[in-house]
Amino acid sequence: MKNLKKIVILLVMTVLLTSGCTRSFKDEDTNKIYTENILCKPTDKESLEAYQKNENVDIDKLPACKNLKITSGGYEGLWTNILVKPLAWLIVKVGLLVKNYGISIIILGILLRLVVLPLSKQTINMSENMKKANPELQSLERKYANRQDQESLLKKNQEMLLIYKKYDIKPFSGCLVSFIQLPLFFAFLEAVQRIPAVMEERLLWLDLGRTPWEGIMSGHYYYIIIVVLIAVVTYFSFNNVNGTSMNEEQEKQTKFMTKFMVVFITIMSFSLNVGIGLYWFSTSAFAIVQNFILKRINRKK
């Protein structure tokens, strides 16, 4: 578990350090914040004027968003070229196909979930096997509860490994989906921010480039819907993977972390633009349905 925590912390730090490629600037006339290193031209008149005043942006050299290529903007490092630009290109192409970038984000979010379906299935299998092994694991904990000498700890670990082998449990396999989803989320966040056409798009009555907080502050209180949807799917997503705790103490820690993450993500969602909110909601909602189906299939075996 200690090694797992170190890996998770290292991964988070790596993603945060490598995904900070989006640069912003503030238009002094309108006080609006714009992404500086966009990949294609904006079409909105106000946005065009803001970019034309910025000496760091050469609008004339940028392609129209509908003509965006994976290679647009030149080489910007492995992170951008391997993840951000291909995702941006896919968002644009699917958006042109379905006539709306909001729908494009939802479709791609679901497709990305389908790509990691084998890993999701492996995680569900591990979760179900863990539940079956739980009585034996708890019995093992009670057996060595008051024995902290080196020999006893060694025997405990050996017996635990035998139980894991008996029920085909691979503890680290349950983290693979999270390891993949986290970089994809940050890459998607950056891709959306760097495509002006997406930021100028609307889905129903929602502006994709606006955050719920901006919408609420401008009197459009219906933007709270995005926050509520994110909170609901986040809650059910985290509860969907619970139930594998080995003892009562770990179960308490899991419940606390679940509540903390739900509150944290809900608060964070106020500052995420609607486009990213749609991505989070669609992928999480799809994952809930997917995991429900996989669990039903497992229980029928």
C-alpha positions in Angstrom: 0.0 0.0 0.0 2.8 2.4 0.8 4.4 1.7 -2.6 1.0 2.3 -4.3 0.6 5.7 -2.5 4.1 6.7 -3.7 3.2 5.7 -7.3 -0.1 7.6 -7.2 1.6 10.8 -5.8 4.4 10.5 -8.4 1.9 10.1 -11.2 -0.2 13.1 -10.1 2.9 15.3 -9.7 4.2 14.2 -13.2 0.9 15.0 -14.9 0.6 18.4 -13.2 4.1 19.3 -14.1 3.8 18.1 -17.7 0.3 19.4 -18.5 0.9 23.0 -17.6 1.3 23.9 -21.3 -1.7 26.1 -21.7 -0.8 29.8 -21.5 -3.4 32.6 -20.9 -3.6 36.3 -21.2 -6.1 39.0 -20.1 -7.7 41.4 -22.5 -7.4 44.8 -20.7 -10.5 46.2 -22.6 -12.9 43.4 -21.7 -11.2 41.8 -18.7 -11.7 38.4 -20.3 -9.2 35.6 -20.1 -8.1 33.9 -23.3 -5.8 31.0 -24.1 -2.6 32.4 -25.7 -1.2 29.3 -27.4 -4.4 28.4 -29.4 -4.1 25.8 -32.2 -6.5 27.6 -34.7 -8.2 30.9 -35.4 -11.2 32.1 -33.4 -14.2 33.3 -35.3 -15.8 35.5 -32.7 -15.2 39.2 -33.5 -14.4 40.2 -29.9 -12.0 37.2 -29.5 -10.3 38.1 -32.8 -9.7 41.7 -31.7 -8.2 40.5 -28.3 -5.8 38.1 -30.1 -4.8 40.8 -32.6 -3.7 43.0 -29.8 -1.5 40.3 -28.3 2.0 40.4 -29.8 2.7 36.8 -28.8 0.0 35.4 -31.1 0.3 35.5 -34.9 -3.3 35.0 -35.9 -2.6 35.0 -39.6 -0.4 31.9 -39.4 -3.1 29.9 -37.6 -5.4 27.6 -39.6 -9.2 27.8 -39.4 -10.4 25.3 -36.8 -12.2 23.2 -39.4 -8.8 22.8 -41.1 -6.9 21.9 -38.0 -4.3 19.2 -38.4 -2.5 17.1 -35.8 0.8 18.8 -36.8 -0.6 22.3 -36.6 1.5 24.6 -34.4 4.7 22.6 -34.9 6.4 20.4 -32.3 5.7 21.3 -28.7 7.0 18.3 -26.8 5.9 14.7 -26.2 2.9 15.6 -24.0 1.3 18.0 -26.5 2.1 16.0 -29.6 1.2 12.6 -28.3 -2.0 13.5 -26.4 -3.2 17.1 -26.6 -3.0 17.7 -30.4 -4.5 14.3 -31.5 -7.4 14.9 -29.0 -7.9 18.4 -30.3 -8.0 17.1 -33.9 -10.5 14.4 -33.0 -12.7 16.9 -31.1 -12.8 19.1 -34.2 -13.4 16.4 -36.7 -16.1 14.7 -34.8 -17.6 18.1 -34.0 -17.8 18.9 -37.7 -19.4 15.5 -38.4 -22.1 15.8 -35.7 -22.5 19.6 -36.1 -21.8 20.4 -32.4 -18.6 20.4 -30.4 -20.4 19.7 -27.2 -21.8 16.4 -28.6 -18.3 15.7 -30.0 -16.9 15.9 -26.5 -19.5 13.5 -25.1 -19.0 11.0 -27.9 -15.2 11.0 -27.6 -15.4 10.7 -23.8 -17.5 7.6 -24.2 -15.2 6.2 -26.9 -12.2 6.7 -24.7 -14.0 4.8 -21.9 -14.6 1.9 -24.4 -10.9 1.9 -25.3 -10.0 1.1 -21.6 -12.9 -1.4 -21.3 -10.6 -4.4 -20.9 -8.8 -2.7 -18.0 -12.2 -1.7 -16.5 -13.3 -5.3 -16.7 -10.1 -6.4 -15.0 -10.7 -3.9 -12.2 -14.3 -5.1 -11.7 -13.1 -8.7 -11.6 -10.5 -7.9 -9.0 -13.1 -6.0 -6.9 -15.5 -9.0 -7.0 -12.6 -11.4 -6.2 -11.6 -9.2 -3.3 -15.1 -9.5 -1.8 -14.9 -13.3 -2.0 -11.5 -13.2 -0.3 -12.4 -10.7 2.3 -13.5 -13.3 5.0 -10.1 -15.1 4.8 -8.2 -11.8 4.7 -10.0 -10.6 7.8 -9.3 -13.9 9.5 -5.7 -13.5 8.7 -5.7 -10.0 10.2 -7.1 -11.4 13.4 -4.7 -14.2 13.5 -1.6 -11.9 13.4 -3.2 -8.9 15.2 -0.9 -9.0 18.2 2.2 -10.5 16.5 4.6 -7.8 15.2 7.8 -9.7 15.1 9.7 -10.1 11.8 9.0 -13.9 11.5 5.2 -13.4 12.0 5.0 -10.5 9.6 6.8 -12.6 7.0 4.4 -15.5 7.5 1.5 -13.1 7.3 2.6 -11.8 4.0 3.2 -15.3 2.6 -0.3 -16.4 3.6 -1.8 -13.2 2.2 -0.1 -13.9 -1.1 -1.5 -17.4 -1.1 -5.0 -16.0 -0.6 -4.4 -13.5 -3.4 -3.3 -16.4 -5.7 -6.3 -18.5 -4.7 -8.8 -15.8 -5.7 -6.7 -14.5 -8.6 -6.2 -11.0 -7.1 -3.7 -8.6 -8.6 -3.8 -5.5 -6.4 -2.1 -3.1 -8.8 -4.3 -4.0 -11.7 -7.1 -2.1 -10.1 -5.2 1.1 -10.4 -4.5 0.9 -14.2 -7.7 2.6 -15.2 -7.0 5.6 -12.9 -3.4 5.8 -14.2 -4.8 6.1 -17.8 -7.8 8.3 -17.1 -5.9 11.0 -15.2 -3.5 12.0 -18.0 -6.4 11.8 -20.5 -8.5 14.2 -18.4 -5.7 16.8 -18.2 -5.0 16.3 -22.0 -8.7 16.8 -22.8 -8.7 19.9 -20.6 -5.8 21.4 -22.5 -7.2 20.3 -25.9 -10.6 22.0 -25.3 -9.0 25.2 -24.0 -6.7 25.5 -27.1 -9.6 25.2 -29.7 -11.4 28.6 -29.9 -14.2 27.0 -32.0 -15.1 24.8 -29.0 -14.9 27.6 -26.6 -17.3 29.6 -28.8 -19.8 26.7 -29.2 -23.1 26.2 -27.3 -24.9 23.0 -26.3 -28.6 23.8 -25.7 -28.4 26.9 -23.6 -24.9 26.4 -22.2 -21.7 28.1 -23.5 -19.0 25.4 -23.6 -16.2 28.0 -22.9 -17.9 29.4 -19.8 -17.5 28.1 -16.3 -20.5 27.4 -14.1 -19.3 30.1 -11.7 -19.2 32.7 -14.5 -22.6 31.7 -15.6 -24.1 31.9 -12.1 -22.4 35.3 -11.5 -23.9 36.7 -14.7 -27.4 35.7 -13.5 -27.7 32.5 -15.5 -28.4 30.2 -12.5 -29.2 27.2 -14.7 -25.4 26.6 -15.0 -25.6 25.0 -11.6 -27.0 22.0 -13.5 -23.5 21.1 -14.7 -22.2 21.2 -11.1 -25.0 19.0 -9.8 -24.6 16.4 -12.5 -20.8 16.2 -11.9 -21.4 15.9 -8.1 -24.0 13.1 -8.6 -21.9 11.0 -11.1 -18.8 11.5 -9.0 -20.5 10.2 -5.9 -21.8 7.1 -7.6 -18.5 6.5 -9.4 -16.6 6.4 -6.2 -19.2 4.3 -4.4 -19.2 2.0 -7.3 -15.7 0.9 -6.6 -16.0 0.6 -2.8 -16.5 -2.6 -0.9 -13.1 -4.1 -1.2 -11.7 -2.9 2.2 -9.8 -5.5 4.1 -10.8 -4.4 7.6 -12.9 -1.9 9.4 -10.2 0.8 9.7 -9.6 0.7 5.9 -13.3 0.9 5.3 -13.5 4.1 7.3 -10.6 5.6 5.5 -12.2 4.7 2.1 -15.5 6.3 3.1 -13.7 9.5 4.3 -11.7 9.7 1.1 -14.8 9.2 -1.0 -16.6 12.0 0.7 -13.6 14.3 0.5 -13.1 13.6 -3.3 -16.8 14.2 -4.0 -16.7 17.5 -2.2 -13.3 18.5 -3.8 -14.4 17.7 -7.3 -17.8 19.4 -6.9 -16.1 22.6 -5.8 -13.5 22.3 -8.6 -16.3 21.9 -11.2 -17.4 25.5 -10.6 -14.1 26.7 -12.2 -14.0 24.2 -15.1 -15.5 25.3 -18.4 -18.7 23.5 -19.5 -16.9 21.6 -22.2 -14.7 19.8 -19.6 -17.8 19.4 -17.3 -19.5 17.5 -20.2 -16.5 15.3 -20.6 -16.4 14.5 -16.9 -20.1 13.8 -16.7 -20.3 11.7 -19.8 -17.3 9.5 -19.0 -18.4 9.0 -15.3 -22.0 8.3 -16.2 -20.9 5.8 -18.8 -18.5 4.2 -16.4 -21.3 3.7 -13.8 -23.5 1.9 -16.4 -20.6 -0.1 -17.7 -19.5 -1.2 -14.2 -23.1 -2.1 -13.3 -23.4 -4.4 -16.4 -19.9 -6.0 -15.8 -20.8 -6.7 -12.1 -24.1 -8.3 -13.2 -22.3 -10.5 -15.7 -19.7 -11.5 -13.1 -22.3 -12.5 -10.6 -24.1 -14.8 -13.1 -20.9 -16.8 -13.7 
